[in-house]
Amino acid sequence: QVQLVESGGGLVQAGGSLRLSCAASERTFSTYTMGWFRQAPGKEREFVASITRITGRTSYADSVKGRFTISRDSAKITVYLQMNSLKPEDTAVYYCAVSAVRGSLVSEYDYWGQGTQVTVSS
């Protein structure tokens, strides 16, 4: 059973920073690409960033390039999302997910965490 647990969300003012963490079971992390998605009220869930297991290759949505950084700690089996220069439009529930392929579509990800709320005030 895949287990993903996110943490690190909260309330921050525009221009501030937050770091999200996603802890995965060892077996999960050793097999898959991990990604971050977000979903704002009334909107579809959207891709934010991903990182591959072997090469550490990263991908980002255009809306977060240059502001967000995804990274991983293989020893601790944790993936991070460092979010800088936050904007009110970044407000959403952020989800960690795992995929067997390198993709950016919701349908390509098989397992999901419970989500963590990020709220950016103006």
CORQUI-V757181 format. One record per residue. N is the residue number from 0. OMEGA is omega in degrees with one decimal (* if undefined). Layout:
N_OMEGA / N_OMEGA
This chain:
0_179.2 / 1_177.5 / 2_178.3 / 3_-178.7 / 4_179.3 / 5_173.9 / 6_173.7 / 7_178.4 / 8_179.0 / 9_-179.7 / 10_-179.3 / 11_176.6 / 12_176.7 / 13_-176.8 / 14_-179.2 / 15_-176.0 / 16_171.9 / 17_173.6 / 18_176.9 / 19_176.9 / 20_176.5 / 21_179.4 / 22_-178.4 / 23_175.1 / 24_-176.1 / 25_-177.6 / 26_179.3 / 27_-173.5 / 28_-175.2 / 29_-173.1 / 30_-163.5 / 31_163.7 / 32_178.4 / 33_-177.3 / 34_173.0 / 35_175.0 / 36_175.1 / 37_179.1 / 38_176.7 / 39_-179.8 / 40_177.6 / 41_-178.8 / 42_177.1 / 43_173.8 / 44_-175.4 / 45_178.6 / 46_176.1 / 47_-176.8 / 48_175.1 / 49_177.9 / 50_-178.9 / 51_-174.5 / 52_-170.0 / 53_-173.5 / 54_-176.0 / 55_179.6 / 56_-175.7 / 57_173.7 / 58_-178.3 / 59_168.9 / 60_-178.8 / 61_-175.2 / 62_-177.2 / 63_-179.2 / 64_-179.8 / 65_179.4 / 66_-178.3 / 67_176.3 / 68_175.5 / 69_179.4 / 70_-179.0 / 71_175.4 / 72_-174.1 / 73_-177.3 / 74_-176.5 / 75_177.0 / 76_-178.3 / 77_174.5 / 78_-177.1 / 79_170.7 / 80_176.7 / 81_-175.8 / 82_179.3 / 83_178.4 / 84_-176.0 / 85_-178.9 / 86_177.5 / 87_-179.9 / 88_173.4 / 89_179.6 / 90_-177.1 / 91_165.8 / 92_-178.2 / 93_-177.4 / 94_170.2 / 95_-178.5 / 96_-176.7 / 97_-180.0 / 98_175.4 / 99_178.4 / 100_175.8 / 101_-175.7 / 102_-179.5 / 103_179.5 / 104_178.1 / 105_-176.6 / 106_-179.3 / 107_-178.0 / 108_-169.1 / 109_-175.7 / 110_-173.5 / 111_170.7 / 112_-175.2 / 113_178.8 / 114_176.3 / 115_-174.9 / 116_171.5 / 117_179.6 / 118_-179.4 / 119_-178.8 / 120_-178.8 / 121_*
